[in-house]
Amino acid sequence: MASYLQVAPENRLVADALEAVWNAALRAVVEAQEHYERQRAAERLLIDDEQRAQIMALADDFPALWNDPGTPARERKRLLRLLIEDVTLHKGKEILAQVRFRGGATQTLRLPRPPAIGELRRHRAALVAEVDRLIDQNTAARRCWRRSPPWWDRSNR
């Protein structure tokens, strides 16, 4: 009110409107702060200290939970979704995986590129050499077999 009286009489209508807007904004800020504090208090009530300790113990036992044979794959996927925000892959001479965790931490992994599909399906050299040897060894026997009629051909018997 004191600031209102310090305004020239011809500007008091504008000052009154500005002060009303300012006071409304101050009330909105106070209401927002009170709402925020109520929400924080309600969130704190959702888990008690014992539950918080159990969650922290679970975080410490994460490797045991992950490696437990009783943990199904769908639960492992859920655990990863809770921990990892996203993964970016860059493919070059090697694969560069940049992992961003939910807490903001990041980790970069460098992985060798897998062999091409042709390389994966290629037979070992020792196996190919053995097949070649067997073919060479049995070529003469096949020539003899081809001269005789097949067993299903009974016309020559």
Buried (B, 14 or more C-beta within 10 A) or exposed (E): EEEEEEBEEEEEEEBEEBBEEEEEEEEEEEEEEEEEEEEEEEEEEEEEEEEEEEEEEEEEEEEEBEEEEEEEEEEBEEBEEEBEEEEEEEEEEEBBBEBBEEEEEEEEEEEEEEEEEEEEEEEEEEEEEEEEEEEEEEEEEEEEEEEEEEEEEEEEE
